[in-house]
Amino acid sequence: MFFKRKGMLAAIAGLVMFGFGALGAAAQTPEATPPATEVPAAEAPAAAAPAPADAPKVNEAVVAEAQEELEDLNVLTMFNNADVVVKIVMIGLILASVWSWALLILKFLDFGSLKKSSASFEADFRKAGSLAEMGEKARKPMYREDPKAQMALAAVDEMERTRQAGIPISDHTRAHLLERVTAAVDGQQATLSTRLSKGLQFLASTASSGPFIGLFGTVYGIMNSFIGIAKSNTTNLAVVAPGIAEALLATGIGLFAAIPAAIFYNIFQRQIATYGTGTEQFKSELMNAISRNLDRGN
């Protein structure tokens, strides 16, 4: 009996020890597992960081459309797609360029014919033996537009008016006659400067203001391009490039109009100065010829 109770006590003790062992294992298991539960908690911020909820979305349709437009980009499409204000600037500059080139061609033709007729008249003038013959040569239709011929004709006409007025040419009246002849020649010479300077003011204005007008169109176009970038939420080159290219086209046209105008304005100014020097020399030759004819009594 004793032994039976002793066996039962041993069995109960074993069960109790097994129970404590199970409780100990259950108590130790949460302490061993925390690292596994802490790993997701440490990784959670990294996984949640990438995309804020309020991040702007790129308009893919705008990018695709801009890429298609970029493939067909040329001067004509840039002009067609430009803003109304930029178009007005470009059209104005194109018209100024066309008119400048028309003036350039007309001026070259004018100076070419002027040099040719002046050289021919000077040769005829030196062959004249009297004031009457000088007047006949100056009245030829081929010299109707020649400034030097008109200067000689003005001098001869003043001499004729003096004779028709019955004023005798003496030592006292000769000085007054030469003064009147000089004034008549100076008047014709002044009209030459006005004639040769026609159109040059427009060339000067185009040369000085063309780049600035084009720059205005460029600034306006670039502002619109930045507005488009803000609306599309992308800085993709396909979206940015067309608008900026359209804006820069205005400056290019402005330079295209201004550069030839500036170059040829300076060329024409030098030609006017050269021709003016030639008329001064011809004026001295003309007055000497008149003085000689007066001394001879012609």
C-alpha positions in Angstrom: 0.0 0.0 0.0 2.8 2.3 0.9 4.5 1.5 -2.3 1.3 2.2 -4.2 0.9 5.6 -2.6 4.5 6.3 -3.2 4.0 5.5 -7.0 1.0 7.7 -7.2 2.9 10.6 -5.5 5.7 10.1 -8.0 3.2 10.1 -10.9 1.6 13.3 -9.5 5.0 14.9 -9.0 5.9 14.0 -12.6 2.7 15.5 -13.9 3.3 18.7 -11.9 6.9 18.9 -13.2 5.7 18.4 -16.7 3.1 21.2 -16.2 5.7 23.6 -14.9 8.0 22.6 -17.8 5.2 23.4 -20.3 4.4 26.7 -18.6 8.1 27.6 -18.6 8.3 26.8 -22.3 5.2 28.9 -23.0 6.7 31.7 -21.0 10.0 31.5 -22.9 8.4 31.4 -26.4 7.2 35.1 -26.5 10.6 36.2 -25.3 12.3 34.3 -28.2 9.9 35.5 -30.9 10.0 39.3 -30.4 12.8 39.8 -33.0 10.5 38.2 -35.6 7.6 40.6 -34.7 10.0 43.6 -34.5 11.4 43.1 -38.1 8.1 44.1 -39.8 7.8 47.1 -37.5 11.2 48.3 -38.5 10.6 47.7 -42.2 7.2 49.4 -42.3 8.4 53.0 -42.5 10.7 52.1 -45.4 7.9 50.5 -47.3 5.5 53.3 -46.6 7.9 56.1 -47.5 8.0 56.1 -51.4 4.9 57.8 -52.7 3.1 60.6 -50.8 -0.6 60.7 -51.4 -0.5 64.3 -52.7 2.3 63.7 -55.3 1.4 65.3 -58.8 0.7 62.8 -61.5 2.4 63.2 -64.9 -0.1 63.7 -67.8 1.0 60.9 -70.0 -1.4 61.9 -72.8 0.3 65.3 -73.0 3.7 63.7 -73.1 2.7 61.3 -75.9 1.1 64.1 -77.9 4.2 66.3 -77.5 6.4 63.5 -78.7 4.3 63.1 -81.8 4.5 66.8 -82.4 8.3 66.8 -81.9 8.7 64.4 -84.8 7.2 66.8 -87.2 8.8 69.9 -85.8 10.0 72.5 -88.4 9.8 76.2 -89.0 6.3 76.1 -90.5 4.8 74.0 -87.7 6.5 76.2 -85.1 5.0 79.3 -86.7 1.5 77.6 -86.9 1.6 76.4 -83.3 2.9 79.7 -81.8 0.8 82.0 -79.7 -1.2 84.8 -81.4 1.1 87.5 -80.0 4.2 85.7 -81.1 2.7 85.2 -84.6 2.0 88.9 -84.9 5.6 89.7 -83.9 7.0 87.2 -86.4 4.7 88.5 -89.2 5.7 92.1 -88.6 9.4 91.2 -88.6 9.0 89.2 -91.8 7.3 92.1 -93.5 10.1 94.4 -92.3 12.7 92.0 -93.7 10.9 91.8 -97.1 10.7 95.6 -97.3 14.3 96.0 -96.3 15.5 93.6 -99.0 13.3 95.5 -101.5 15.0 98.8 -100.5 18.4 97.1 -100.7 17.8 96.1 -104.3 16.4 99.5 -105.3 19.3 101.3 -103.7 21.8 99.2 -105.5 20.1 99.8 -108.8 19.9 103.6 -108.0 23.5 103.9 -107.1 24.6 101.9 -110.0 22.7 104.0 -112.5 23.8 107.2 -110.8 27.5 106.4 -111.0 27.1 105.4 -114.7 25.1 108.6 -115.7 27.4 110.9 -113.6 30.5 109.5 -115.3 29.0 110.0 -118.7 27.8 113.5 -118.0 31.2 114.6 -116.6 32.8 113.4 -119.9 30.3 115.5 -121.9 30.6 118.5 -119.6 34.3 118.7 -120.1 33.8 118.8 -123.8 31.5 121.8 -123.7 33.1 125.0 -125.1 30.5 127.5 -123.8 27.7 128.0 -121.3 25.1 127.4 -124.0 26.7 124.1 -125.0 26.9 123.1 -121.4 23.2 123.7 -121.0 22.4 121.7 -124.1 24.3 118.7 -122.7 22.7 119.0 -119.3 19.2 119.0 -120.8 19.6 115.7 -122.5 16.9 113.2 -121.5 19.5 110.6 -120.4 20.7 113.1 -117.8 17.3 114.1 -116.5 17.8 112.2 -113.2 21.5 112.9 -112.8 22.3 115.3 -109.9 25.4 116.7 -111.4 23.6 117.5 -114.7 20.9 119.2 -112.6 23.6 121.3 -110.8 25.1 122.4 -114.1 21.6 123.2 -115.5 20.7 125.3 -112.5 23.9 127.3 -112.9 23.2 127.9 -116.7 19.6 128.8 -116.0 20.7 131.4 -113.5 23.1 132.9 -116.0 20.3 133.0 -118.6 17.9 134.7 -116.2 20.5 137.4 -115.4 21.0 138.1 -119.1 17.2 138.2 -119.7 16.8 140.6 -116.9 19.2 143.0 -118.7 21.7 143.1 -115.9 25.1 143.9 -117.4 28.0 141.7 -116.2 30.7 144.0 -114.8 33.2 143.8 -112.1 30.6 145.0 -109.6 27.8 142.6 -110.7 30.0 139.6 -111.4 30.5 138.8 -107.7 26.7 139.0 -107.1 26.1 136.7 -110.2 28.5 134.1 -108.9 26.8 134.2 -105.5 23.4 133.6 -107.1 24.9 130.8 -109.3 26.5 129.2 -106.2 23.2 129.4 -104.3 21.4 127.7 -107.2 24.0 124.9 -107.4 23.8 124.4 -103.6 20.0 124.0 -103.8 20.3 121.2 -106.3 23.0 119.6 -104.3 20.8 119.6 -101.2 18.1 117.7 -103.1 20.7 115.1 -103.9 21.2 114.3 -100.2 17.4 114.0 -99.7 17.1 111.7 -102.7 20.0 109.4 -101.8 18.8 109.1 -98.2 15.3 107.9 -99.0 14.6 104.6 -97.3 17.8 104.6 -95.1 15.8 105.7 -92.1 13.7 102.5 -92.3 16.9 100.4 -92.6 18.3 102.1 -89.5 15.0 101.5 -87.5 14.9 97.8 -88.6 18.6 97.3 -87.7 18.2 98.9 -84.2 14.7 97.6 -83.2 14.4 94.3 -85.0 16.3 92.2 -82.3 14.4 93.8 -79.5 11.0 93.2 -81.1 12.0 89.5 -81.7 13.2 89.3 -78.1 9.8 90.5 -76.9 8.1 87.6 -78.9 10.7 85.2 -77.4 10.0 86.3 -73.8 6.3 86.0 -74.3 6.5 82.6 -75.9 8.8 81.2 -73.1 6.3 82.4 -70.5 3.6 80.4 -72.2 5.9 77.4 -72.4 6.5 77.5 -68.6 2.8 77.7 -68.0 2.3 74.6 -70.2 5.1 72.8 -68.2 3.3 73.6 -64.9 -0.1 72.3 -66.3 1.4 69.1 -67.6 3.4 68.4 -64.4 6.4 67.3 -66.4 9.7 68.6 -67.6 10.0 66.0 -70.3 12.0 67.4 -73.2 9.2 66.5 -75.7 6.9 68.9 -73.8 9.3 71.7 -73.2 11.2 71.8 -76.5 8.4 72.8 -79.0 7.3 75.9 -77.0 10.8 77.2 -76.5 11.7 76.6 -80.1 8.6 78.6 -81.2 9.7 81.4 -78.9 13.3 81.4 -80.1 12.1 81.5 -83.7 10.9 85.1 -83.1 14.4 86.2 -82.1 15.8 84.4 -85.1 13.5 86.3 -87.5 14.3 89.6 -85.8 18.1 89.0 -86.3 17.4 87.9 -89.9 15.7 91.3 -90.5 18.2 93.4 -88.6 21.6 92.1 -89.7 21.3 92.8 -93.4 19.6 96.2 -92.7 22.6 97.2 -90.4 25.2 96.0 -92.9 23.8 97.7 -95.9 22.8 100.8 -94.1 26.5 101.4 -93.4 27.4 100.5 -96.9 24.9 103.0 -98.4 26.1 105.7 -96.0 29.6 105.3 -97.2 28.4 105.5 -100.8 26.4 108.6 -100.1 29.5 110.2 -98.5 31.7 109.2 -101.4 29.2 110.6 -104.0 28.8 113.8 -101.9 32.5 114.3 -102.1 32.3 113.8 -105.8 29.6 116.5 -106.2 31.7 118.9 -104.2 34.6 118.4 -106.6 32.2 118.8 -109.6 30.8 122.0 -108.0 34.4 123.5 -107.9 34.9 122.4 -111.5 31.6 123.9 -112.6 32.2 127.3 -110.9 35.7 127.4 -112.5 34.1 126.8 -115.9 31.5 129.5 -115.4 34.2 131.9 -114.3 36.3 131.2 -117.4 33.3 131.7 -119.6 32.6 135.1 -118.0 36.2 136.2 -118.5 35.8 135.3 -122.1 32.5 137.2 -122.3 30.5 134.1 -123.3 
